[in-house]
Amino acid sequence: MRSIARMLLVAGLFMTMDAAGALKSGDPTPGFKLTDLNGKALKSSQLRGSVVLLDLWATWCEPCIADIPMLNRLYGKFGSRGLKVIGIAVESGWARDIKPHVAKLGIEYPVLVGTEKIVEQYEMIGFPTTYLIGKDGRLVKKYLGTLPDQEREKESEIERDVEVLFH
């Protein structure tokens, strides 16, 4: 019962935040400094000048795991053109807890250890949440979740959106 009340409280908080000024297309994305799985720090400012696909996910989230092959393909297709795909594992423990999942799932792009602060900053309300960020650091588009059997549609949409940013 307590967890249901907490979920409703959190959902209400996010709805209030959303109504009060959620992160929307064209907005500058919040800055962050997180560490990768080897303890090396990455600042969001280091990503300026690149098109970025920022994926907030969790190791226990089945739709998040289902998105990983798609993210690997996008990274493979557009990485040489400058696309940075960055996974941020949230609610998944420390680097030592996340590393085995990354290896098992075959993630080919960098993964950072997320914090509650990043979840708040990016106003995340569900898993997975993926943000397409332009070279200027502004939000282009936010993709919420993935419906079963619609992974290819989501991939095609992201691919089209990324392609536009390279022209």
Secondary structure, DSSP 4 states (H G I P E B T S, - for coil): -HHHHHHHHHHHHHHHHHHHH---TTSBPPP-EEEETTS-EEEGGGGTTSEEEEEEE-TT-HHHHHHHHHHHHHHHHHGGGTEEEEEEE-SS--HHHHHHHHHHHT--S-EEE--HHHHHHTT--SSSEEEEE-TTSBEEEEEE---TT-HHHHHHHHHHHHHHHT-
